[in-house]
Amino acid sequence: MAEPHPPPPVKLICGLLAASDEWLTEARAMLAEAFGPIDLTGEVMDFPFTDYYDAEMGSPLLRQFVAFERLVPPESLADAKRATNELERRLAARQTAGPPRPVNLDPGYLESGKLILASMKNFSHRVYLSAGVYAEVTLMFRHGRWRALEWTFPDYASGRYDAFLTAARTRMRRQWKQESTT
């Protein structure tokens, strides 16, 4: 019989989507306040993959990712999703003009072999965590590269985020080694 073992800590990341650099900057500051120092910030990219968010967020949209310094237990993902939803509400309340939803925050985490994203929406490939939060394996890291799955969103499947995800994965693995030697 297999014995239970605690999982290794994971690298918390967050995808940010907004129609302006100013909202990305404000969101990054709030994320750092909520989750601790950011140790990796991805480049700001255009987001031409869908017009799904245009009515509530404006357009054109910008995408950016951040990773947090502190490794966390994987079971903290549901709390992270609820916290980012609250940050979105706070950011929307601060705006005096502009779209009703200035920022979309999508938390997830990296393990050595996968990227897990949180969602408030159920679907056939998602697993319930708690308090209305679901999780999905969005990408797998196999044979030295990120691989999409049947349900992977087109922007993640495109490979545009692979450099950031690989850098965050490398940083996490270094942190694991440092923790094991101390």
Buried (B, 14 or more C-beta within 10 A) or exposed (E): EEEEEEEBBBBBBBBBBBBBEEBBBBBBEBBBEBBEEBBBBBEBBEBEBEEEBEEEBBEEBBBBBBBBBEBBEBEBBBBBBBBBBEBBEBBBEEBEEBBEBBBBBBBBBBBEEBBBBBBEEEEEEBEEBEEBBBBBBBBBBEEEEBEBBEEBBEBBBEEBBBEBBBBBBEBBBEBBEEEEEE
